[in-house]
Amino acid sequence: MAHENKFRRSIETPDGGRCVDIFMRPDTTYGFEEYRRDSEDGQGWFPIGFFQERKFTSEEDAQLLARQLVPWLDDVL
């Protein structure tokens, strides 16, 4: 059985075109990823930040760096 990340928080832009997901891995480290979706193609979310391999000891630390690296995130929070 594959281990899956548990999503802790998803923060979306008001227009629904981008989001940042903050998640906890099975090893209890945290991470985040930025995604984009094009509503006209119906294909769903695509990772665009390529941040998911970074590891943090807390959800707060993951969110702090996400706010520094994802330009629109502070405006939404």
mmJSON file of the N, C-alpha and C atoms, coordinates in Angstrom:
{"data_MODEL":{"atom_site":{
"group_PDB":["ATOM","ATOM","ATOM","ATOM","ATOM","ATOM","ATOM","ATOM","ATOM","ATOM","ATOM","ATOM","ATOM","ATOM","ATOM","ATOM","ATOM","ATOM","ATOM","ATOM","ATOM","ATOM","ATOM","ATOM","ATOM","ATOM","ATOM","ATOM","ATOM","ATOM","ATOM","ATOM","ATOM","ATOM","ATOM","ATOM","ATOM","ATOM","ATOM","ATOM","ATOM","ATOM","ATOM","ATOM","ATOM","ATOM","ATOM","ATOM","ATOM","ATOM","ATOM","ATOM","ATOM","ATOM","ATOM","ATOM","ATOM","ATOM","ATOM","ATOM","ATOM","ATOM","ATOM","ATOM","ATOM","ATOM","ATOM","ATOM","ATOM","ATOM","ATOM","ATOM","ATOM","ATOM","ATOM","ATOM","ATOM","ATOM","ATOM","ATOM","ATOM","ATOM","ATOM","ATOM","ATOM","ATOM","ATOM","ATOM","ATOM","ATOM","ATOM","ATOM","ATOM","ATOM","ATOM","ATOM","ATOM","ATOM","ATOM","ATOM","ATOM","ATOM","ATOM","ATOM","ATOM","ATOM","ATOM","ATOM","ATOM","ATOM","ATOM","ATOM","ATOM","ATOM","ATOM","ATOM","ATOM","ATOM","ATOM","ATOM","ATOM","ATOM","ATOM","ATOM","ATOM","ATOM","ATOM","ATOM","ATOM","ATOM","ATOM","ATOM","ATOM","ATOM","ATOM","ATOM","ATOM","ATOM","ATOM","ATOM","ATOM","ATOM","ATOM","ATOM","ATOM","ATOM","ATOM","ATOM","ATOM","ATOM","ATOM","ATOM","ATOM","ATOM","ATOM","ATOM","ATOM","ATOM","ATOM","ATOM","ATOM","ATOM","ATOM","ATOM","ATOM","ATOM","ATOM","ATOM","ATOM","ATOM","ATOM","ATOM","ATOM","ATOM","ATOM","ATOM","ATOM","ATOM","ATOM","ATOM","ATOM","ATOM","ATOM","ATOM","ATOM","ATOM","ATOM","ATOM","ATOM","ATOM","ATOM","ATOM","ATOM","ATOM","ATOM","ATOM","ATOM","ATOM","ATOM","ATOM","ATOM","ATOM","ATOM","ATOM","ATOM","ATOM","ATOM","ATOM","ATOM","ATOM","ATOM","ATOM","ATOM","ATOM","ATOM","ATOM","ATOM","ATOM","ATOM","ATOM","ATOM","ATOM","ATOM","ATOM","ATOM","ATOM","ATOM","ATOM","ATOM","ATOM","ATOM"],
"id":[1,2,3,4,5,6,7,8,9,10,11,12,13,14,15,16,17,18,19,20,21,22,23,24,25,26,27,28,29,30,31,32,33,34,35,36,37,38,39,40,41,42,43,44,45,46,47,48,49,50,51,52,53,54,55,56,57,58,59,60,61,62,63,64,65,66,67,68,69,70,71,72,73,74,75,76,77,78,79,80,81,82,83,84,85,86,87,88,89,90,91,92,93,94,95,96,97,98,99,100,101,102,103,104,105,106,107,108,109,110,111,112,113,114,115,116,117,118,119,120,121,122,123,124,125,126,127,128,129,130,131,132,133,134,135,136,137,138,139,140,141,142,143,144,145,146,147,148,149,150,151,152,153,154,155,156,157,158,159,160,161,162,163,164,165,166,167,168,169,170,171,172,173,174,175,176,177,178,179,180,181,182,183,184,185,186,187,188,189,190,191,192,193,194,195,196,197,198,199,200,201,202,203,204,205,206,207,208,209,210,211,212,213,214,215,216,217,218,219,220,221,222,223,224,225,226,227,228,229,230,231],
"type_symbol":["N","C","C","N","C","C","N","C","C","N","C","C","N","C","C","N","C","C","N","C","C","N","C","C","N","C","C","N","C","C","N","C","C","N","C","C","N","C","C","N","C","C","N","C","C","N","C","C","N","C","C","N","C","C","N","C","C","N","C","C","N","C","C","N","C","C","N","C","C","N","C","C","N","C","C","N","C","C","N","C","C","N","C","C","N","C","C","N","C","C","N","C","C","N","C","C","N","C","C","N","C","C","N","C","C","N","C","C","N","C","C","N","C","C","N","C","C","N","C","C","N","C","C","N","C","C","N","C","C","N","C","C","N","C","C","N","C","C","N","C","C","N","C","C","N","C","C","N","C","C","N","C","C","N","C","C","N","C","C","N","C","C","N","C","C","N","C","C","N","C","C","N","C","C","N","C","C","N","C","C","N","C","C","N","C","C","N","C","C","N","C","C","N","C","C","N","C","C","N","C","C","N","C","C","N","C","C","N","C","C","N","C","C","N","C","C","N","C","C","N","C","C","N","C","C","N","C","C","N","C","C"],
"label_atom_id":["N","CA","C","N","CA","C","N","CA","C","N","CA","C","N","CA","C","N","CA","C","N","CA","C","N","CA","C","N","CA","C","N","CA","C","N","CA","C","N","CA","C","N","CA","C","N","CA","C","N","CA","C","N","CA","C","N","CA","C","N","CA","C","N","CA","C","N","CA","C","N","CA","C","N","CA","C","N","CA","C","N","CA","C","N","CA","C","N","CA","C","N","CA","C","N","CA","C","N","CA","C","N","CA","C","N","CA","C","N","CA","C","N","CA","C","N","CA","C","N","CA","C","N","CA","C","N","CA","C","N","CA","C","N","CA","C","N","CA","C","N","CA","C","N","CA","C","N","CA","C","N","CA","C","N","CA","C","N","CA","C","N","CA","C","N","CA","C","N","CA","C","N","CA","C","N","CA","C","N","CA","C","N","CA","C","N","CA","C","N","CA","C","N","CA","C","N","CA","C","N","CA","C","N","CA","C","N","CA","C","N","CA","C","N","CA","C","N","CA","C","N","CA","C","N","CA","C","N","CA","C","N","CA","C","N","CA","C","N","CA","C","N","CA","C","N","CA","C","N","CA","C","N","CA","C","N","CA","C","N","CA","C","N","CA","C","N","CA","C"],
"label_alt_id":[null,null,null,null,null,null,null,null,null,null,null,null,null,null,null,null,null,null,null,null,null,null,null,null,null,null,null,null,null,null,null,null,null,null,null,null,null,null,null,null,null,null,null,null,null,null,null,null,null,null,null,null,null,null,null,null,null,null,null,null,null,null,null,null,null,null,null,null,null,null,null,null,null,null,null,null,null,null,null,null,null,null,null,null,null,null,null,null,null,null,null,null,null,null,null,null,null,null,null,null,null,null,null,null,null,null,null,null,null,null,null,null,null,null,null,null,null,null,null,null,null,null,null,null,null,null,null,null,null,null,null,null,null,null,null,null,null,null,null,null,null,null,null,null,null,null,null,null,null,null,null,null,null,null,null,null,null,null,null,null,null,null,null,null,null,null,null,null,null,null,null,null,null,null,null,null,null,null,null,null,null,null,null,null,null,null,null,null,null,null,null,null,null,null,null,null,null,null,null,null,null,null,null,null,null,null,null,null,null,null,null,null,null,null,null,null,null,null,null,null,null,null,null,null,null,null,null,null,null,null,null],
"label_comp_id":["MET","MET","MET","ALA","ALA","ALA","HIS","HIS","HIS","GLU","GLU","GLU","ASN","ASN","ASN","LYS","LYS","LYS","PHE","PHE","PHE","ARG","ARG","ARG","ARG","ARG","ARG","SER","SER","SER","ILE","ILE","ILE","GLU","GLU","GLU","THR","THR","THR","PRO","PRO","PRO","ASP","ASP","ASP","GLY","GLY","GLY","GLY","GLY","GLY","ARG","ARG","ARG","CYS","CYS","CYS","VAL","VAL","VAL","ASP","ASP","ASP","ILE","ILE","ILE","PHE","PHE","PHE","MET","MET","MET","ARG","ARG","ARG","PRO","PRO","PRO","ASP","ASP","ASP","THR","THR","THR","THR","THR","THR","TYR","TYR","TYR","GLY","GLY","GLY","PHE","PHE","PHE","GLU","GLU","GLU","GLU","GLU","GLU","TYR","TYR","TYR","ARG","ARG","ARG","ARG","ARG","ARG","ASP","ASP","ASP","SER","SER","SER","GLU","GLU","GLU","ASP","ASP","ASP","GLY","GLY","GLY","GLN","GLN","GLN","GLY","GLY","GLY","TRP","TRP","TRP","PHE","PHE","PHE","PRO","PRO","PRO","ILE","ILE","ILE","GLY","GLY","GLY","PHE","PHE","PHE","PHE","PHE","PHE","GLN","GLN","GLN","GLU","GLU","GLU","ARG","ARG","ARG","LYS","LYS","LYS","PHE","PHE","PHE","THR","THR","THR","SER","SER","SER","GLU","GLU","GLU","GLU","GLU","GLU","ASP","ASP","ASP","ALA","ALA","ALA","GLN","GLN","GLN","LEU","LEU","LEU","LEU","LEU","LEU","ALA","ALA","ALA","ARG","ARG","ARG","GLN","GLN","GLN","LEU","LEU","LEU","VAL","VAL","VAL","PRO","PRO","PRO","TRP","TRP","TRP","LEU","LEU","LEU","ASP","ASP","ASP","ASP","ASP","ASP","VAL","VAL","VAL","LEU","LEU","LEU"],
"label_asym_id":["A","A","A","A","A","A","A","A","A","A","A","A","A","A","A","A","A","A","A","A","A","A","A","A","A","A","A","A","A","A","A","A","A","A","A","A","A","A","A","A","A","A","A","A","A","A","A","A","A","A","A","A","A","A","A","A","A","A","A","A","A","A","A","A","A","A","A","A","A","A","A","A","A","A","A","A","A","A","A","A","A","A","A","A","A","A","A","A","A","A","A","A","A","A","A","A","A","A","A","A","A","A","A","A","A","A","A","A","A","A","A","A","A","A","A","A","A","A","A","A","A","A","A","A","A","A","A","A","A","A","A","A","A","A","A","A","A","A","A","A","A","A","A","A","A","A","A","A","A","A","A","A","A","A","A","A","A","A","A","A","A","A","A","A","A","A","A","A","A","A","A","A","A","A","A","A","A","A","A","A","A","A","A","A","A","A","A","A","A","A","A","A","A","A","A","A","A","A","A","A","A","A","A","A","A","A","A","A","A","A","A","A","A","A","A","A","A","A","A","A","A","A","A","A","A","A","A","A","A","A","A"],
"label_entity_id":["1","1","1","1","1","1","1","1","1","1","1","1","1","1","1","1","1","1","1","1","1","1","1","1","1","1","1","1","1","1","1","1","1","1","1","1","1","1","1","1","1","1","1","1","1","1","1","1","1","1","1","1","1","1","1","1","1","1","1","1","1","1","1","1","1","1","1","1","1","1","1","1","1","1","1","1","1","1","1","1","1","1","1","1","1","1","1","1","1","1","1","1","1","1","1","1","1","1","1","1","1","1","1","1","1","1","1","1","1","1","1","1","1","1","1","1","1","1","1","1","1","1","1","1","1","1","1","1","1","1","1","1","1","1","1","1","1","1","1","1","1","1","1","1","1","1","1","1","1","1","1","1","1","1","1","1","1","1","1","1","1","1","1","1","1","1","1","1","1","1","1","1","1","1","1","1","1","1","1","1","1","1","1","1","1","1","1","1","1","1","1","1","1","1","1","1","1","1","1","1","1","1","1","1","1","1","1","1","1","1","1","1","1","1","1","1","1","1","1","1","1","1","1","1","1","1","1","1","1","1","1"],
"label_seq_id":[1,1,1,2,2,2,3,3,3,4,4,4,5,5,5,6,6,6,7,7,7,8,8,8,9,9,9,10,10,10,11,11,11,12,12,12,13,13,13,14,14,14,15,15,15,16,16,16,17,17,17,18,18,18,19,19,19,20,20,20,21,21,21,22,22,22,23,23,23,24,24,24,25,25,25,26,26,26,27,27,27,28,28,28,29,29,29,30,30,30,31,31,31,32,32,32,33,33,33,34,34,34,35,35,35,36,36,36,37,37,37,38,38,38,39,39,39,40,40,40,41,41,41,42,42,42,43,43,43,44,44,44,45,45,45,46,46,46,47,47,47,48,48,48,49,49,49,50,50,50,51,51,51,52,52,52,53,53,53,54,54,54,55,55,55,56,56,56,57,57,57,58,58,58,59,59,59,60,60,60,61,61,61,62,62,62,63,63,63,64,64,64,65,65,65,66,66,66,67,67,67,68,68,68,69,69,69,70,70,70,71,71,71,72,72,72,73,73,73,74,74,74,75,75,75,76,76,76,77,77,77],
"pdbx_PDB_ins_code":[null,null,null,null,null,null,null,null,null,null,null,null,null,null,null,null,null,null,null,null,null,null,null,null,null,null,null,null,null,null,null,null,null,null,null,null,null,null,null,null,null,null,null,null,null,null,null,null,null,null,null,null,null,null,null,null,null,null,null,null,null,null,null,null,null,null,null,null,null,null,null,null,null,null,null,null,null,null,null,null,null,null,null,null,null,null,null,null,null,null,null,null,null,null,null,null,null,null,null,null,null,null,null,null,null,null,null,null,null,null,null,null,null,null,null,null,null,null,null,null,null,null,null,null,null,null,null,null,null,null,null,null,null,null,null,null,null,null,null,null,null,null,null,null,null,null,null,null,null,null,null,null,null,null,null,null,null,null,null,null,null,null,null,null,null,null,null,null,null,null,null,null,null,null,null,null,null,null,null,null,null,null,null,null,null,null,null,null,null,null,null,null,null,null,null,null,null,null,null,null,null,null,null,null,null,null,null,null,null,null,null,null,null,null,null,null,null,null,null,null,null,null,null,null,null,null,null,null,null,null,null],
"Cartn_x":[0.844,0.0,0.886,0.631,1.42,1.013,2.004,1.723,1.432,0.451,0.067,0.199,0.454,0.497,-0.912,-0.984,-2.258,-2.28,-3.239,-3.316,-3.896,-3.176,-3.558,-4.318,-3.944,-4.565,-4.399,-5.429,-5.364,-5.808,-4.972,-5.24,-5.36,-6.506,-6.796,-6.963,-6.56,-6.791,-8.29,-8.751,-10.186,-10.744,-9.928,-10.411,-10.338,-9.777,-9.712,-8.667,-7.755,-6.753,-5.471,-5.204,-3.984,-4.299,-3.486,-3.617,-2.275,-2.153,-1.016,-1.589,-1.067,-1.448,-0.307,-0.643,0.312,-0.059,0.926,0.651,1.649,1.244,2.12,2.409,3.671,4.09,3.948,3.984,3.921,5.039,6.197,7.295,7.142,5.997,5.596,6.321,7.048,7.559,6.462,6.609,5.616,6.223,5.342,5.773,4.647,4.927,3.899,4.178,3.143,3.268,2.288,2.697,1.824,1.292,0.002,-0.657,-1.38,-1.596,-2.345,-3.372,-4.498,-5.462,-6.037,-6.3,-6.927,-8.368,-9.286,-10.694,-11.218,-10.634,-11.146,-10.77,-9.714,-9.339,-9.839,-10.284,-10.858,-9.896,-8.609,-7.626,-7.259,-7.687,-7.386,-6.149,-5.589,-4.47,-3.132,-2.202,-0.841,0.157,1.154,2.174,3.003,3.227,4.034,5.183,5.174,6.215,7.391,7.112,8.119,8.837,8.022,8.515,8.302,7.623,7.135,8.211,9.439,10.509,11.127,10.854,11.384,10.702,11.46,10.918,11.012,9.963,9.868,9.408,9.772,9.382,7.999,7.446,6.115,5.334,4.029,3.134,3.388,3.659,3.907,5.16,6.224,7.453,7.218,6.439,6.124,5.346,4.371,3.572,4.417,5.326,6.184,7.018,7.648,8.438,7.535,6.389,5.444,5.075,4.859,4.518,5.663,6.885,8.041,8.245,7.905,8.206,7.048,5.828,4.663,4.116,4.324,4.045,2.616,1.611,0.228,-0.284,0.441,-0.079,-0.369,0.496,0.252,-1.045,-1.335,-2.552,-3.82,-3.749,-4.907,-5.066,-3.938,-4.007,-4.294],
"Cartn_y":[-1.184,0.0,1.244,2.159,3.381,4.365,5.055,6.097,7.389,8.115,9.35,10.513,11.677,12.9,13.252,13.878,14.361,15.874,16.356,17.786,18.48,19.489,20.22,21.497,22.102,23.383,23.619,24.147,24.537,25.986,26.827,28.257,28.597,29.116,29.343,30.828,31.244,32.62,32.835,34.08,34.34,33.896,33.951,33.54,32.037,31.293,29.847,29.309,30.167,29.744,29.178,29.478,28.985,28.607,27.709,27.365,26.895,26.953,26.382,25.365,24.159,23.118,22.907,22.872,22.543,21.156,20.279,18.886,18.324,17.189,16.45,15.096,14.731,13.441,12.339,11.084,9.971,10.013,10.622,10.71,11.895,12.561,13.712,15.011,15.068,16.346,17.015,18.305,19.087,19.61,19.953,20.527,21.346,21.94,22.698,22.645,22.937,23.028,24.064,24.764,25.704,25.026,25.224,24.621,25.686,25.345,26.194,25.312,25.911,25.194,26.162,25.617,26.383,25.926,26.794,26.404,25.999,26.539,26.227,24.831,24.218,22.896,21.725,21.973,20.919,19.817,20.051,19.018,18.975,19.933,19.92,20.734,20.424,21.185,20.637,21.573,21.227,21.89,21.153,21.789,22.765,23.948,24.944,25.478,25.234,25.77,24.832,23.539,22.501,22.68,22.952,23.116,21.859,20.862,19.748,18.914,18.975,18.175,18.835,20.105,20.784,20.236,20.073,19.496,20.479,20.464,21.349,20.546,21.016,20.307,20.717,21.8,22.232,22.803,22.765,23.361,24.865,25.494,26.934,27.291,26.487,26.74,26.585,25.588,25.39,26.591,27.048,28.192,29.463,29.635,30.826,30.912,29.82,29.866,29.974,29.335,29.471,30.933,31.654,33.08,33.898,33.447,34.15,33.83,32.612,32.16,32.277,32.37,32.459,33.883,34.676,36.116,36.497,35.76,36.139,35.677,34.82,34.178,35.163,36.105,37.082,37.865,38.178,38.928,38.133,36.819,35.965,35.705,35.575,35.322,36.608],
"Cartn_z":[0.0,0.0,0.0,-0.886,-0.989,0.108,0.617,1.602,0.863,1.346,0.686,1.644,1.062,1.85,2.32,3.487,4.015,3.852,3.099,2.862,4.073,4.523,5.725,5.386,4.244,3.896,2.406,1.775,0.379,0.29,-0.29,-0.386,-1.865,-2.265,-3.675,-3.962,-5.159,-5.585,-5.779,-5.645,-5.808,-7.165,-8.205,-9.54,-9.756,-8.794,-8.89,-9.853,-10.281,-11.253,-10.666,-9.4,-8.742,-7.309,-6.782,-5.366,-4.83,-3.519,-2.804,-1.827,-1.895,-0.949,0.036,1.309,2.362,2.865,2.955,3.262,4.267,4.886,5.784,5.145,5.122,4.572,5.626,5.183,6.143,7.191,6.851,7.828,8.776,8.743,9.562,9.218,8.107,7.638,6.817,6.627,5.897,4.601,3.682,2.421,1.813,0.662,-0.052,-1.544,-2.315,-3.76,-4.284,-5.333,-6.03,-7.293,-7.54,-8.702,-9.521,-10.791,-11.711,-12.409,-12.758,-13.601,-14.618,-15.779,-16.848,-16.942,-16.583,-16.54,-17.91,-18.968,-20.3,-20.801,-20.246,-20.77,-19.921,-18.695,-17.872,-17.444,-17.533,-17.204,-15.725,-14.944,-13.515,-13.164,-12.005,-11.454,-11.938,-12.214,-12.637,-11.701,-11.196,-10.348,-11.18,-10.617,-11.33,-10.49,-9.202,-8.336,-8.155,-8.216,-7.998,-6.663,-5.626,-4.26,-3.421,-3.939,-3.131,-2.456,-2.908,-2.299,-1.062,-0.855,0.327,1.574,2.636,3.864,5.025,5.846,6.997,8.2,9.373,10.593,11.094,10.539,10.966,9.782,9.935,8.935,8.823,9.958,9.975,9.171,9.304,8.545,7.052,6.663,5.248,4.712,5.467,5.022,4.961,5.891,5.899,4.614,4.212,2.985,1.76,1.786,0.673,0.472,1.553,1.457,0.87,1.062,0.497,-0.978,-1.39,-2.75,-3.742,-3.238,-4.118,-4.025,-5.088,-5.03,-4.625,-5.006,-4.747,-3.378,-2.704,-1.492,-0.366,-0.13,0.938,0.701,-0.557,-0.858,-0.527,-0.668,-0.405,1.088,1.783,3.22,3.966],
"occupancy":[1.0,1.0,1.0,1.0,1.0,1.0,1.0,1.0,1.0,1.0,1.0,1.0,1.0,1.0,1.0,1.0,1.0,1.0,1.0,1.0,1.0,1.0,1.0,1.0,1.0,1.0,1.0,1.0,1.0,1.0,1.0,1.0,1.0,1.0,1.0,1.0,1.0,1.0,1.0,1.0,1.0,1.0,1.0,1.0,1.0,1.0,1.0,1.0,1.0,1.0,1.0,1.0,1.0,1.0,1.0,1.0,1.0,1.0,1.0,1.0,1.0,1.0,1.0,1.0,1.0,1.0,1.0,1.0,1.0,1.0,1.0,1.0,1.0,1.0,1.0,1.0,1.0,1.0,1.0,1.0,1.0,1.0,1.0,1.0,1.0,1.0,1.0,1.0,1.0,1.0,1.0,1.0,1.0,1.0,1.0,1.0,1.0,1.0,1.0,1.0,1.0,1.0,1.0,1.0,1.0,1.0,1.0,1.0,1.0,1.0,1.0,1.0,1.0,1.0,1.0,1.0,1.0,1.0,1.0,1.0,1.0,1.0,1.0,1.0,1.0,1.0,1.0,1.0,1.0,1.0,1.0,1.0,1.0,1.0,1.0,1.0,1.0,1.0,1.0,1.0,1.0,1.0,1.0,1.0,1.0,1.0,1.0,1.0,1.0,1.0,1.0,1.0,1.0,1.0,1.0,1.0,1.0,1.0,1.0,1.0,1.0,1.0,1.0,1.0,1.0,1.0,1.0,1.0,1.0,1.0,1.0,1.0,1.0,1.0,1.0,1.0,1.0,1.0,1.0,1.0,1.0,1.0,1.0,1.0,1.0,1.0,1.0,1.0,1.0,1.0,1.0,1.0,1.0,1.0,1.0,1.0,1.0,1.0,1.0,1.0,1.0,1.0,1.0,1.0,1.0,1.0,1.0,1.0,1.0,1.0,1.0,1.0,1.0,1.0,1.0,1.0,1.0,1.0,1.0,1.0,1.0,1.0,1.0,1.0,1.0,1.0,1.0,1.0,1.0,1.0,1.0],
"B_iso_or_equiv":[0.0,0.0,0.0,0.0,0.0,0.0,0.0,0.0,0.0,0.0,0.0,0.0,0.0,0.0,0.0,0.0,0.0,0.0,0.0,0.0,0.0,0.0,0.0,0.0,0.0,0.0,0.0,0.0,0.0,0.0,0.0,0.0,0.0,0.0,0.0,0.0,0.0,0.0,0.0,0.0,0.0,0.0,0.0,0.0,0.0,0.0,0.0,0.0,0.0,0.0,0.0,0.0,0.0,0.0,0.0,0.0,0.0,0.0,0.0,0.0,0.0,0.0,0.0,0.0,0.0,0.0,0.0,0.0,0.0,0.0,0.0,0.0,0.0,0.0,0.0,0.0,0.0,0.0,0.0,0.0,0.0,0.0,0.0,0.0,0.0,0.0,0.0,0.0,0.0,0.0,0.0,0.0,0.0,0.0,0.0,0.0,0.0,0.0,0.0,0.0,0.0,0.0,0.0,0.0,0.0,0.0,0.0,0.0,0.0,0.0,0.0,0.0,0.0,0.0,0.0,0.0,0.0,0.0,0.0,0.0,0.0,0.0,0.0,0.0,0.0,0.0,0.0,0.0,0.0,0.0,0.0,0.0,0.0,0.0,0.0,0.0,0.0,0.0,0.0,0.0,0.0,0.0,0.0,0.0,0.0,0.0,0.0,0.0,0.0,0.0,0.0,0.0,0.0,0.0,0.0,0.0,0.0,0.0,0.0,0.0,0.0,0.0,0.0,0.0,0.0,0.0,0.0,0.0,0.0,0.0,0.0,0.0,0.0,0.0,0.0,0.0,0.0,0.0,0.0,0.0,0.0,0.0,0.0,0.0,0.0,0.0,0.0,0.0,0.0,0.0,0.0,0.0,0.0,0.0,0.0,0.0,0.0,0.0,0.0,0.0,0.0,0.0,0.0,0.0,0.0,0.0,0.0,0.0,0.0,0.0,0.0,0.0,0.0,0.0,0.0,0.0,0.0,0.0,0.0,0.0,0.0,0.0,0.0,0.0,0.0,0.0,0.0,0.0,0.0,0.0,0.0],
"pdbx_formal_charge":[null,null,null,null,null,null,null,null,null,null,null,null,null,null,null,null,null,null,null,null,null,null,null,null,null,null,null,null,null,null,null,null,null,null,null,null,null,null,null,null,null,null,null,null,null,null,null,null,null,null,null,null,null,null,null,null,null,null,null,null,null,null,null,null,null,null,null,null,null,null,null,null,null,null,null,null,null,null,null,null,null,null,null,null,null,null,null,null,null,null,null,null,null,null,null,null,null,null,null,null,null,null,null,null,null,null,null,null,null,null,null,null,null,null,null,null,null,null,null,null,null,null,null,null,null,null,null,null,null,null,null,null,null,null,null,null,null,null,null,null,null,null,null,null,null,null,null,null,null,null,null,null,null,null,null,null,null,null,null,null,null,null,null,null,null,null,null,null,null,null,null,null,null,null,null,null,null,null,null,null,null,null,null,null,null,null,null,null,null,null,null,null,null,null,null,null,null,null,null,null,null,null,null,null,null,null,null,null,null,null,null,null,null,null,null,null,null,null,null,null,null,null,null,null,null,null,null,null,null,null,null],
"auth_seq_id":[1,1,1,2,2,2,3,3,3,4,4,4,5,5,5,6,6,6,7,7,7,8,8,8,9,9,9,10,10,10,11,11,11,12,12,12,13,13,13,14,14,14,15,15,15,16,16,16,17,17,17,18,18,18,19,19,19,20,20,20,21,21,21,22,22,22,23,23,23,24,24,24,25,25,25,26,26,26,27,27,27,28,28,28,29,29,29,30,30,30,31,31,31,32,32,32,33,33,33,34,34,34,35,35,35,36,36,36,37,37,37,38,38,38,39,39,39,40,40,40,41,41,41,42,42,42,43,43,43,44,44,44,45,45,45,46,46,46,47,47,47,48,48,48,49,49,49,50,50,50,51,51,51,52,52,52,53,53,53,54,54,54,55,55,55,56,56,56,57,57,57,58,58,58,59,59,59,60,60,60,61,61,61,62,62,62,63,63,63,64,64,64,65,65,65,66,66,66,67,67,67,68,68,68,69,69,69,70,70,70,71,71,71,72,72,72,73,73,73,74,74,74,75,75,75,76,76,76,77,77,77],
"auth_comp_id":["MET","MET","MET","ALA","ALA","ALA","HIS","HIS","HIS","GLU","GLU","GLU","ASN","ASN","ASN","LYS","LYS","LYS","PHE","PHE","PHE","ARG","ARG","ARG","ARG","ARG","ARG","SER","SER","SER","ILE","ILE","ILE","GLU","GLU","GLU","THR","THR","THR","PRO","PRO","PRO","ASP","ASP","ASP","GLY","GLY","GLY","GLY","GLY","GLY","ARG","ARG","ARG","CYS","CYS","CYS","VAL","VAL","VAL","ASP","ASP","ASP","ILE","ILE","ILE","PHE","PHE","PHE","MET","MET","MET","ARG","ARG","ARG","PRO","PRO","PRO","ASP","ASP","ASP","THR","THR","THR","THR","THR","THR","TYR","TYR","TYR","GLY","GLY","GLY","PHE","PHE","PHE","GLU","GLU","GLU","GLU","GLU","GLU","TYR","TYR","TYR","ARG","ARG","ARG","ARG","ARG","ARG","ASP","ASP","ASP","SER","SER","SER","GLU","GLU","GLU","ASP","ASP","ASP","GLY","GLY","GLY","GLN","GLN","GLN","GLY","GLY","GLY","TRP","TRP","TRP","PHE","PHE","PHE","PRO","PRO","PRO","ILE","ILE","ILE","GLY","GLY","GLY","PHE","PHE","PHE","PHE","PHE","PHE","GLN","GLN","GLN","GLU","GLU","GLU","ARG","ARG","ARG","LYS","LYS","LYS","PHE","PHE","PHE","THR","THR","THR","SER","SER","SER","GLU","GLU","GLU","GLU","GLU","GLU","ASP","ASP","ASP","ALA","ALA","ALA","GLN","GLN","GLN","LEU","LEU","LEU","LEU","LEU","LEU","ALA","ALA","ALA","ARG","ARG","ARG","GLN","GLN","GLN","LEU","LEU","LEU","VAL","VAL","VAL","PRO","PRO","PRO","TRP","TRP","TRP","LEU","LEU","LEU","ASP","ASP","ASP","ASP","ASP","ASP","VAL","VAL","VAL","LEU","LEU","LEU"],
"auth_asym_id":["A","A","A","A","A","A","A","A","A","A","A","A","A","A","A","A","A","A","A","A","A","A","A","A","A","A","A","A","A","A","A","A","A","A","A","A","A","A","A","A","A","A","A","A","A","A","A","A","A","A","A","A","A","A","A","A","A","A","A","A","A","A","A","A","A","A","A","A","A","A","A","A","A","A","A","A","A","A","A","A","A","A","A","A","A","A","A","A","A","A","A","A","A","A","A","A","A","A","A","A","A","A","A","A","A","A","A","A","A","A","A","A","A","A","A","A","A","A","A","A","A","A","A","A","A","A","A","A","A","A","A","A","A","A","A","A","A","A","A","A","A","A","A","A","A","A","A","A","A","A","A","A","A","A","A","A","A","A","A","A","A","A","A","A","A","A","A","A","A","A","A","A","A","A","A","A","A","A","A","A","A","A","A","A","A","A","A","A","A","A","A","A","A","A","A","A","A","A","A","A","A","A","A","A","A","A","A","A","A","A","A","A","A","A","A","A","A","A","A","A","A","A","A","A","A","A","A","A","A","A","A"],
"auth_atom_id":["N","CA","C","N","CA","C","N","CA","C","N","CA","C","N","CA","C","N","CA","C","N","CA","C","N","CA","C","N","CA","C","N","CA","C","N","CA","C","N","CA","C","N","CA","C","N","CA","C","N","CA","C","N","CA","C","N","CA","C","N","CA","C","N","CA","C","N","CA","C","N","CA","C","N","CA","C","N","CA","C","N","CA","C","N","CA","C","N","CA","C","N","CA","C","N","CA","C","N","CA","C","N","CA","C","N","CA","C","N","CA","C","N","CA","C","N","CA","C","N","CA","C","N","CA","C","N","CA","C","N","CA","C","N","CA","C","N","CA","C","N","CA","C","N","CA","C","N","CA","C","N","CA","C","N","CA","C","N","CA","C","N","CA","C","N","CA","C","N","CA","C","N","CA","C","N","CA","C","N","CA","C","N","CA","C","N","CA","C","N","CA","C","N","CA","C","N","CA","C","N","CA","C","N","CA","C","N","CA","C","N","CA","C","N","CA","C","N","CA","C","N","CA","C","N","CA","C","N","CA","C","N","CA","C","N","CA","C","N","CA","C","N","CA","C","N","CA","C","N","CA","C","N","CA","C","N","CA","C","N","CA","C","N","CA","C","N","CA","C"],
"pdbx_PDB_model_num":[1,1,1,1,1,1,1,1,1,1,1,1,1,1,1,1,1,1,1,1,1,1,1,1,1,1,1,1,1,1,1,1,1,1,1,1,1,1,1,1,1,1,1,1,1,1,1,1,1,1,1,1,1,1,1,1,1,1,1,1,1,1,1,1,1,1,1,1,1,1,1,1,1,1,1,1,1,1,1,1,1,1,1,1,1,1,1,1,1,1,1,1,1,1,1,1,1,1,1,1,1,1,1,1,1,1,1,1,1,1,1,1,1,1,1,1,1,1,1,1,1,1,1,1,1,1,1,1,1,1,1,1,1,1,1,1,1,1,1,1,1,1,1,1,1,1,1,1,1,1,1,1,1,1,1,1,1,1,1,1,1,1,1,1,1,1,1,1,1,1,1,1,1,1,1,1,1,1,1,1,1,1,1,1,1,1,1,1,1,1,1,1,1,1,1,1,1,1,1,1,1,1,1,1,1,1,1,1,1,1,1,1,1,1,1,1,1,1,1,1,1,1,1,1,1,1,1,1,1,1,1]
}}}
